[in-house]
């Protein structure tokens, strides 16, 4: 197929769409800015002195990195966690000498140097072996003092306290997954009741919001709402749902400030679409209409055998598009470690190079650089799409095929457009520049830049 015919297939609605994927783009209908849903969880740390892989975050336009579970078990004993920053809880929290910011300073500064804003989780790293012994996941013995310690951490990184910095760090999240398991004994994040967590949130949020009205204070990094997918959810999923609604009730009943609600999902792309819709509906119904949401742990159906595959890359690309089109304000994949586990989809720990899934973030950044989201629809449930318009009038279209079938493709923008650049990622190619395509291969995604003829 020659270039002229390729252009016709892309620029005009083709009959192939009748048995493939028909994408319609209306560049005249603007939907607002492309959203910062391409954040990441903990960044790719491969050493304690330098952070050479952070350059990949900058190259992909990653807007922020959530600092949770940073550096491995117990935050490697030096990063981010409150027990690492303030080692003796009985010490004077107003004395800079009682804080240890050394390694977290280097981490935060390295991110900022690459244009990545830290998203700071106030709390502790998960303790996966709590049934053997727990160390730091008990509720703080003095909630008010814990809040004051957090206050000084914030002052260090945003106001220069204790030889600190004046970094832009907008989001400050109170704890993580305090409802992880339905029994206190099994809970790897919070060895207390959920009611106790709600009380901690009340004390900390009121104190921190009073001290820093210009910052965003929120939580609670909920495990999510997977219970909506079945009439008989597991006890754990049911517990997660009960805590979600209890938290909203507690906020209302105790007049707690909240600037963002954060939650998690490791469901399939299709199920995640239902979950984000449900969370938005429930927040609105509970009186929190317009409350900012951040899905700051997500990864579609993680499995070890998916790492490095085109399937995972396509699913991650589709999820980014889902978030852009759906009721999510920001998001962070879990996560950007250069590791061997199920939850490290972006980087290969053997080569220190990106996996295919990383290039979904590169592609989405093309939408972000264009800036203004415009109406784009797909008539095929397996093909996800979003589009954005640049200030120069150009249009960028990103599409992902999560199925195992080839999808004949037609992209309709109307007359007068031609594709300038097309990149594809599939089983055999990784973000390769190609001639305009008339089909999406199985488990693939493309990003196409159009310009006026």
NORGIHU-V44711 format. One record per pair of residues at least 4 apart in sequence whose ideal C-beta (glycine too) atoms are under 7 Angstrom apart, sorted by the first residue. I is the first residue (numbers start at 0). GAP is how many residues later the second one is. Records with the same first field share a line. If there is no record, write none. Layout:
# NORGIHU-V44711
I: GAP / GAP
This chain:
# NORGIHU-V44711
0: 4 / 5 / 437
2: 4 / 432
3: 4
4: 4
5: 4 / 429 / 430 / 432
6: 4 / 411 / 412 / 429
7: 4
8: 5 / 401 / 429
9: 401 / 409 / 426 / 438
10: 402 / 406 / 407
11: 400
12: 4 / 9 / 397 / 399
13: 396
15: 4 / 392 / 393 / 394 / 422
16: 4 / 5 / 393
18: 389
19: 387 / 388 / 389 / 419
20: 357 / 358 / 359 / 362 / 386 / 387 / 388 / 419
21: 357 / 388
22: 353 / 355 / 362 / 374 / 376 / 387 / 388 / 389
23: 353 / 388
24: 349 / 351 / 362 / 370 / 372 / 386 / 387 / 388
25: 348 / 349
26: 347 / 362 / 368 / 386
28: 345 / 346
29: 342 / 344
30: 342 / 343 / 344
31: 341
32: 338 / 339 / 340
33: 290 / 333 / 334 / 336 / 337 / 339 / 354
34: 288 / 289 / 294 / 295
35: 27 / 28 / 294
36: 283 / 286 / 287 / 291 / 293 / 294
37: 23 / 24 / 25 / 282 / 323 / 326 / 327 / 330
38: 23 / 24 / 25 / 26 / 27 / 80 / 291 / 292 / 293
39: 17 / 22 / 25 / 292 / 293 / 295 / 296
40: 25 / 27 / 256 / 291 / 292 / 293 / 294 / 295
41: 23 / 25 / 26 / 27 / 28 / 293 / 294 / 295
42: 11 / 14 / 22 / 68 / 293
43: 9 / 12 / 292 / 293 / 294 / 303
44: 6 / 26
45: 7 / 292 / 306
47: 55
50: 59
52: 285 / 294 / 299
53: 4 / 56 / 57 / 60
54: 4 / 59
55: 4 / 298 / 302
56: 5 / 8 / 57 / 59 / 279
57: 56 / 57 / 58
59: 298 / 301 / 302 / 305
60: 304 / 307 / 308
61: 54 / 299
62: 54
63: 52 / 53 / 54 / 55 / 268
64: 46 / 51 / 53 / 54 / 271
65: 53 / 55 / 230 / 266
66: 13 / 51 / 52 / 53 / 54
67: 53 / 108
68: 56 / 57
69: 5 / 9 / 10 / 37
70: 4 / 5 / 7 / 8
71: 4
72: 52
73: 51
74: 4 / 5 / 6 / 9 / 50
76: 7
77: 6 / 25
78: 5 / 24 / 25 / 28
79: 4 / 24 / 41
80: 4 / 43 / 44
81: 4 / 40 / 41 / 42 / 67
82: 4 / 41 / 53
83: 16
84: 14 / 15 / 16 / 19 / 68
85: 7 / 12 / 13 / 63
86: 13
87: 10
88: 52
90: 7
91: 6
92: 5 / 52 / 55 / 56 / 59
95: 66
98: 53 / 63
100: 4 / 55 / 61
102: 4
103: 4
104: 4
105: 4
106: 4
107: 4 / 10 / 49 / 59
108: 4
109: 4
110: 5 / 7
111: 55
116: 51 / 52 / 53
117: 51
118: 52 / 177 / 213
119: 49 / 51 / 52 / 53
120: 52 / 55
121: 28 / 50 / 51 / 52 / 53
122: 52 / 53
123: 12 / 13
125: 62 / 63
126: 7 / 8 / 10 / 61
127: 60
129: 4 / 7 / 58
130: 55
133: 57
136: 51 / 52 / 53 / 54
137: 53 / 54
138: 51 / 53 / 57 / 61
139: 6 / 60
141: 4
142: 4 / 56 / 57 / 60 / 61
143: 4 / 59
144: 4
145: 4 / 58
146: 4 / 56 / 57 / 60 / 61
147: 4
148: 4
149: 4 / 54 / 58
150: 4 / 56 / 57 / 60
151: 4 / 9
152: 4
153: 4 / 18 / 58
154: 4 / 6
155: 5 / 6 / 8
156: 7 / 8 / 10 / 12
157: 8 / 9 / 11
158: 7
159: 4 / 5 / 6
169: 45 / 46
170: 45 / 89
171: 36 / 43 / 44 / 45
172: 45 / 46 / 48 / 89
173: 27 / 30 / 31 / 45 / 46
174: 15 / 22 / 44 / 45 / 46
175: 13 / 45
176: 12 / 44 / 46
177: 11 / 12 / 16 / 19 / 42
178: 15 / 44 / 60 / 61 / 64
179: 7 / 8 / 9 / 43
180: 5 / 6 / 55
181: 53 / 54 / 57
182: 4
183: 7 / 8 / 9
186: 4
189: 7
191: 4 / 5
193: 4 / 49 / 52
194: 4
195: 4
196: 4 / 23
197: 4 / 49 / 52
198: 4
199: 4
200: 4 / 18 / 19 / 55
201: 4 / 52 / 54
202: 4
203: 4
204: 4 / 12 / 51 / 52 / 53
205: 4 / 50 / 51
206: 4
207: 4 / 9
208: 4 / 8 / 48
215: 43 / 44
216: 40 / 42
217: 40 / 41 / 42 / 43 / 44
218: 43
219: 27
220: 41 / 43 / 75
221: 18 / 22 / 41 / 42
222: 17 / 41
223: 16 / 39 / 40 / 41 / 51
224: 15 / 16 / 19 / 50 / 53 / 54
225: 11 / 41
226: 6 / 10 / 11 / 13 / 14
227: 46 / 47 / 50
228: 42
232: 4 / 5
233: 4
234: 4
235: 4
236: 4
237: 4
238: 4
239: 4
240: 4
241: 4
242: 4
243: 4
244: 4
245: 4
246: 4
247: 4 / 38 / 40
248: 4
249: 4 / 6
250: 5 / 7
251: 35
257: 33
258: 33
259: 32 / 33 / 34
260: 22 / 30 / 32
261: 32 / 34
262: 16 / 32
263: 31 / 33 / 34
264: 7 / 10 / 30 / 33
265: 33 / 35 / 36
266: 4 / 5 / 8 / 34
267: 4 / 32 / 33
268: 4 / 31 / 46 / 49 / 50 / 53 / 133
270: 4
271: 4 / 26 / 28 / 47 / 50
272: 4 / 49 / 53
273: 4
274: 4
275: 4 / 19 / 50 / 51 / 52
276: 4 / 49 / 50
277: 4
278: 4 / 14
279: 4 / 13 / 47
280: 4
281: 4
282: 5 / 8
283: 4 / 5
291: 37
292: 35 / 36
293: 35 / 36 / 37
294: 28 / 33 / 36
295: 35 / 36
296: 35 / 37
297: 21 / 33 / 35 / 36
298: 34 / 35 / 44 / 46
299: 15 / 16 / 19
301: 4 / 40 / 41
302: 39
303: 38
305: 5 / 6
306: 5 / 38 / 48
307: 40 / 47 / 48
308: 4 / 47
309: 4 / 46 / 115 / 116 / 117 / 133 / 134
310: 4 / 132
311: 4 / 33 / 45
312: 4 / 43 / 44 / 46 / 47 / 112 / 132
313: 4 / 86 / 87 / 88 / 129 / 130 / 131
314: 4 / 87
315: 4 / 17 / 29 / 41 / 44
316: 4 / 43 / 46 / 83 / 128
317: 4 / 66 / 82 / 84
318: 4
319: 4 / 40 / 44
320: 4 / 63 / 64 / 65 / 77 / 79
321: 4 / 62
322: 5 / 8
323: 49 / 62
324: 61
333: 9
334: 8 / 9
335: 10
336: 7
337: 6 / 9 / 11 / 14
338: 5 / 10
339: 4 / 9
344: 10 / 12
345: 8 / 9 / 11 / 12
346: 7 / 8 / 11
347: 5 / 7
353: 4 / 5
355: 69 / 74
357: 4
358: 4 / 66 / 71 / 72
359: 4 / 85
360: 4
361: 69
362: 35 / 60 / 82 / 84
363: 4 / 34
364: 4
365: 4 / 30 / 32 / 81 / 83
366: 19 / 21 / 29 / 31
369: 18 / 19 / 20 / 24 / 26
370: 17 / 19 / 20
371: 16 / 17
372: 13 / 15
373: 13 / 14 / 15
375: 9 / 10 / 11 / 21
377: 5 / 6 / 7
379: 27
381: 19 / 20 / 21 / 25
382: 16 / 17 / 18 / 24 / 57
383: 15 / 16
384: 12 / 13 / 14
385: 12
386: 8 / 9 / 10
387: 8
388: 6
389: 4
392: 59
393: 55 / 56 / 57
394: 18 / 55
395: 51 / 53
396: 14 / 51 / 53
397: 47 / 49
398: 41 / 46 / 47
399: 45
400: 6 / 39 / 41 / 42 / 43
401: 41
402: 4 / 39
403: 38 / 39
404: 37
405: 33 / 34 / 35 / 36
406: 32 / 33
407: 30 / 31
408: 28 / 29 / 30 / 31
412: 4 / 37
415: 36 / 37
416: 33 / 35 / 36
417: 32 / 33 / 35
418: 17 / 29 / 31
419: 29 / 30 / 31
420: 12 / 28
421: 11 / 12 / 13 / 14 / 15 / 24 / 26
422: 8 / 9 / 10 / 23 / 24
423: 5 / 8 / 10 / 13 / 20 / 22
424: 4 / 5 / 6 / 19 / 20
425: 15 / 17 / 18
426: 16
435: 12
436: 9
439: 4 / 6
